[in-house]
Amino acid sequence: MQQISGYIRMMDHTGINPVEYKFCYVTYSDEASGKKKSACPATEHSTMETVQSWIGKKIRIQTNGQIRCTICGKPTSKSFGQGACFSCFSEKAETDLCILRPETCHFHKGTCREPDWGKTNCFKTHTVYFANSSGLKVGITKENPVSNRWVDQGASFGIPVLTVDSRYAAGVIESYLSQFMPDKTSWQKMIQSEPEFIDLLREKNKFLAHLQKQTFYLNTTETKKSELIFQPAPDSTLTEIRYPIQAYPKKIKSLKLSPDSMIFDRLTGIKGQYLLFESGAINIRSQSGLQFSLEVLDE
């Protein structure tokens, strides 16, 4: 029987044919020493074995309900965003609204929560892409390769559409394209089956031709604007991603961890950041910061 415990982070992954996963979590030195818990650096861990080696086995996951901020490590009674305490959620640039809606970037107003963080993370090449996870969707990423983002979203196919020099610019185009297609994945459809085939290259060429007829502007100061410049992505290769799935869940149900509700079920697959069980699926990344213990039962 394999056992791990700590505080959840996410599932790391490599490859696309098939994707290989490792379960990532952290521990804190003040818990082992018995000291009073406070803001504390985290020690990162990942499983030695791949998560797909657990497929077909019974898994038990439970929590005592304790949460520690994924940014500062401080204990918190409630998490915000993807595991932040209220202070970090309110003060850090990485938890600002513009991360979810990059077209609302306010760096040009001088109101960025952490300008240095913004310069490092937001003012770099971003790709606008099309993916098929539960149907055609548009998204943006600074990931390189772009397929890392597609895997996180559980996409079965993806293609880069264009590149720009900032997250803000990518968000403006994504927001415009969201008039014509979703910018979010339907997790219910994604964990239910493989999506129907969509000719993403055709969609890319169609929308590039449309975008090239449009003019977009970016706010550069409170009173000035500049024209948004984009470059069509030179790579028109359609990427296919294969996930380690023995079977899709019998019930399309979102599973959550709480002190009163553990998961004890057979693992049937992994897709995106979801562990798939016979009785439903759990989004591991959405549980970031939550204390957990996990057992893989040998049968």
C-alpha positions in Angstrom: 0.0 0.0 0.0 1.4 3.4 -1.0 0.7 6.4 1.2 1.4 10.2 0.8 0.2 13.2 2.8 0.7 16.9 3.0 -1.0 19.8 1.3 -2.3 19.5 -2.3 -0.7 21.5 -5.2 -1.5 20.0 -8.6 -0.6 17.2 -10.9 2.6 17.8 -12.9 2.8 16.2 -16.3 5.2 15.4 -19.2 4.6 14.1 -22.7 1.4 14.0 -24.8 1.3 10.5 -26.2 0.3 9.5 -23.6 0.5 12.2 -20.9 2.4 11.0 -17.8 1.4 12.5 -14.4 3.0 13.0 -11.0 1.1 14.0 -7.9 2.5 17.2 -6.4 2.2 18.3 -2.8 4.0 20.2 -0.1 4.9 19.8 3.6 5.8 22.4 6.2 8.6 22.2 8.7 6.6 23.8 11.5 4.2 20.9 11.5 6.9 18.3 12.0 8.5 20.4 14.8 5.2 21.0 16.6 5.7 24.8 16.5 2.8 27.1 16.1 1.8 27.3 12.5 2.5 30.6 10.7 3.7 31.8 7.3 6.3 29.3 6.4 8.2 28.1 3.3 6.9 24.9 1.8 9.0 21.8 0.9 7.8 20.5 -2.5 7.3 16.8 -3.2 6.1 14.7 -6.1 5.4 11.0 -6.3 8.2 8.8 -7.5 5.7 6.7 -9.5 3.4 8.0 -12.1 -0.3 8.5 -11.2 -1.4 6.3 -14.1 0.3 3.4 -12.3 -2.6 3.7 -9.8 -5.3 3.2 -12.5 -7.5 0.2 -11.8 -6.7 0.3 -8.0 -8.8 1.6 -5.1 -7.8 5.0 -3.9 -8.6 6.6 -0.5 -8.2 10.4 -0.2 -9.3 12.2 2.9 -8.7 15.5 4.6 -8.8 17.0 8.1 -10.0 20.3 6.5 -6.9 22.3 7.3 -5.8 24.8 4.6 -2.5 26.6 4.1 -2.0 29.4 1.7 -0.3 28.3 -1.5 1.6 31.6 -1.7 2.7 32.4 1.9 2.1 29.1 3.7 0.0 30.7 6.4 -2.9 28.7 7.9 -6.3 30.0 6.7 -9.8 29.0 7.5 -10.9 29.6 3.9 -9.0 29.8 0.6 -9.6 32.1 -2.4 -8.7 31.6 -6.0 -6.6 28.5 -6.2 -5.6 28.2 -2.5 -4.6 31.7 -1.4 -5.4 33.2 1.9 -7.4 36.5 1.9 -4.4 38.7 2.4 -2.5 37.2 -0.6 -5.7 37.1 -2.7 -6.2 40.8 -2.0 -2.7 41.9 -2.4 -0.8 39.7 -4.9 -0.7 40.4 -8.6 -1.0 36.7 -9.4 -4.5 36.6 -7.8 -5.8 39.9 -9.3 -8.9 39.9 -11.6 -6.7 40.6 -14.6 -5.2 37.1 -14.4 -8.7 35.7 -15.1 -9.6 38.5 -17.4 -6.4 39.8 -18.9 -8.2 42.3 -21.1 -8.8 44.3 -17.9 -5.0 44.8 -17.3 -4.4 48.1 -15.4 -0.6 48.2 -15.5 -0.7 51.3 -17.7 -2.6 53.1 -15.0 0.2 52.5 -12.5 -2.1 50.4 -10.3 -0.5 47.0 -10.8 -0.3 45.3 -7.4 3.3 44.1 -8.0 4.9 45.9 -11.0 8.0 43.8 -11.1 5.9 40.6 -11.1 3.8 42.0 -13.9 6.9 42.9 -16.0 8.3 39.4 -15.6 5.1 37.4 -16.1 2.8 39.5 -18.3 5.1 41.4 -20.7 6.4 38.4 -22.6 5.3 36.4 -25.6 1.8 34.9 -25.3 0.0 32.6 -27.6 -3.6 32.7 -28.5 -4.8 29.2 -29.4 -7.8 27.1 -30.3 -8.3 23.8 -28.5 -10.9 21.0 -28.4 -11.6 19.7 -24.9 -15.4 19.8 -24.9 -15.8 21.6 -28.2 -14.0 24.5 -29.9 -12.6 27.0 -27.4 -10.2 29.9 -27.4 -7.5 30.4 -24.8 -4.2 32.1 -24.1 -0.9 31.0 -22.5 2.7 32.0 -22.0 3.6 28.3 -21.7 6.3 26.9 -23.9 5.4 24.4 -25.3 1.8 25.5 -25.6 0.7 21.9 -25.2 1.4 22.2 -21.5 -1.6 24.4 -21.2 -3.7 22.1 -23.4 -2.9 19.2 -21.1 -3.9 21.2 -18.0 -7.3 21.9 -19.6 -7.9 18.3 -20.7 -7.8 19.2 -24.4 -7.6 16.4 -26.9 -6.5 18.6 -29.8 -4.9 22.0 -30.0 -3.4 24.5 -32.4 -1.6 27.8 -32.0 -3.3 30.7 -33.8 -1.2 33.9 -33.2 1.4 35.4 -30.9 1.5 38.8 -29.2 4.0 40.5 -26.9 1.9 40.7 -23.7 -0.8 39.0 -21.7 -2.9 42.2 -22.0 -2.8 42.0 -25.8 -3.6 38.3 -25.8 -6.6 39.0 -23.5 -8.0 41.7 -25.8 -8.0 39.2 -28.7 -9.3 36.4 -26.6 -12.1 38.6 -25.3 -13.0 39.5 -28.9 -13.0 35.9 -30.1 -15.2 34.8 -27.1 -18.1 36.4 -29.0 -17.8 33.5 -31.5 -16.8 30.6 -29.3 -16.4 29.7 -25.5 -13.2 30.6 -23.6 -13.9 28.0 -21.0 -14.0 24.2 -21.0 -17.2 22.4 -20.0 -15.7 20.0 -17.4 -18.8 17.8 -17.6 -18.4 17.1 -21.3 -14.6 16.8 -20.9 -14.8 14.0 -18.4 -17.6 12.3 -20.1 -16.0 11.1 -23.4 -13.7 12.1 -26.2 -14.8 15.2 -28.0 -16.1 15.1 -31.5 -13.5 16.0 -34.1 -13.2 19.7 -35.1 -11.0 20.9 -38.0 -8.9 23.3 -35.9 -6.7 24.3 -38.8 -9.7 25.4 -40.8 -11.0 27.4 -37.8 -7.6 28.9 -37.4 -7.4 30.1 -41.0 -11.0 31.3 -40.9 -10.5 33.5 -37.8 -7.1 34.7 -38.8 -8.5 36.1 -42.0 -11.3 37.7 -39.9 -8.9 39.2 -37.4 -6.6 40.7 -40.0 -9.5 42.8 -41.1 -10.0 44.2 -37.6 -8.1 46.9 -35.7 -7.4 46.5 -32.0 -6.0 49.1 -29.6 -4.2 48.8 -26.2 -4.2 51.5 -23.5 -0.6 52.6 -22.9 -1.3 55.4 -20.5 -4.5 56.9 -19.0 -4.9 59.0 -22.2 -3.0 57.2 -24.9 -3.6 54.1 -27.0 -1.4 52.1 -29.4 -2.4 49.7 -32.1 -2.2 46.0 -31.1 0.1 44.1 -33.4 -0.1 40.3 -33.7 1.8 37.7 -35.7 0.1 34.5 -37.1 1.6 31.5 -35.4 3.9 29.9 -38.0 3.2 26.4 -36.7 0.0 25.0 -38.2 0.5 21.5 -36.8 -2.6 20.0 -35.2 -1.4 18.5 -31.9 -3.3 15.4 -30.5 -3.1 14.5 -26.9 -3.7 11.1 -25.4 -4.6 10.7 -21.7 -4.3 7.6 -19.6 -8.0 6.6 -19.3 -9.2 3.1 -18.7 -12.8 4.2 -18.5 -14.8 7.4 -18.1 -16.8 7.9 -14.9 -20.2 6.2 -14.7 -21.6 9.3 -13.1 -20.8 12.9 -14.2 -20.3 14.2 -10.7 -17.8 16.7 -9.2 -16.2 15.1 -6.1 -15.0 17.3 -3.3 -12.9 16.6 -0.2 -14.1 17.6 3.3 -13.6 16.3 6.8 -17.0 14.6 6.5 -16.5 13.3 3.0 -13.6 11.2 1.8 -13.1 9.6 -1.6 -12.8 5.8 -1.7 -13.2 4.5 -5.2 -11.4 2.9 -8.1 -9.3 5.2 -10.2 -10.2 4.8 -13.9 -8.2 7.5 -15.5 -6.6 11.0 -15.5 -7.5 13.9 -17.8 -6.4 17.5 -17.4 -6.2 18.1 -13.7 -9.0 15.6 -13.0 -8.7 12.2 -11.4 -11.5 10.0 -12.8 -13.3 7.6 -10.6 -16.2 5.3 -11.2 -18.4 7.6 -9.1 -17.2 10.9 -10.5 -14.2 13.1 -10.8 -12.1 15.5 -8.7 -10.3 18.5 -9.9 -7.0 18.3 -8.0 -5.9 21.9 -8.8 -9.1 23.2 -7.3 -8.2 21.6 -4.0 -4.8 23.4 -3.8 -3.7 24.3 -0.3 -5.9 21.6 1.3 -4.4 19.1 3.7 -4.8 15.5 2.4 -3.7 11.9 2.9 -3.9 9.5 0.0 -3.6 5.7 0.0 -3.3 3.4 -3.0 -4.6 0.0 -2.0 -3.0 -3.1 -3.5 -5.6 -5.6 -4.3 
